[in-house]
Amino acid sequence: MDWTTAHRLPWDMILLFGGGFALASGFKATQLDQWPGTTLQSPLKEVPGWAVIAILCFALTMLTELTSNVATVNAIIPTVLALAEPLNMDPRMLFVPATLACSCSFMLPVGTPPNGIVFSTGRIPAREMAMQGLWLNLIGIPILTAATYFIIRPILGI
């Protein structure tokens, strides 16, 4: 690769995603990915399954506004798997919506690659992205919760 090509690469995006992968690896190496699941078991024990899914979708959608969605998925799936058994839920009923919720961060550039690409054009200010993205996030949570019960559950035979 010559310097002209290297200079044109979107290094901010490359470093953003590389940081996400590094964060996920750190979570796994320190076993920090298991801690939230064990901590949340008792408070969620009496909560209905649909509410657990809605809470999970809300938390992950908002978390991925501040972290890379790739890093969040890599770190959260073991947590979700550890949480499913004590709640007597099929793990797929948690990790499928959790994975999808991590892709529903529309407020900030760090959330998803398309957000970063759009923001890097300089045509949309961060404040405007945050205001419009919040509405999309809030709409996405009930849609993911309902889709889990009415589409994903029948398709997976749960």
C-alpha positions, 0 to 999 in steps of 0.5 A: 500500500502506498502513502496516498492510499493509506492517507485516504483510509478512514483511520478514525473508523478503523481505530473505533472498531479495533477498540471495540474488539479489544474491549470485548477481548478484555471482558472475556480475559478478565471474566467480567462478562459473567458478572452482570448475569450473576448480579441480575439473576435475583432482581429479574427472577420474578419479572415476566419474560417479555419484561426481561426482554424489554429491559435487556433491549433497552439496556443494550440499546442505550449501552451501545450508544456509548460502546461499539456494538461489536464489542458489546455483543461479544461481551454480553452474549456470555452474560445473557447465557448465564442469565437464561438458566436461572430465569427458566428461559430459553437462551435464544429468547434472550440472546437473539433480541440482545444481539439485535438490540446492539444494532439499534443504537442510532443516537451517536456515531460510535454506536454502529458503522453507518452512524460513524460514516454518516457523522464523518461526512460533517453534514449532520451534527451530533445533537441532531443525530442524538435527538432523532436517534432517541426516537428510533431507539424508543420505537425499536425496543417494543418492536424487538420485544414483540418480534421476539414473541411473535416472530422469533419464538415461532421460527425457532420453535421455542 
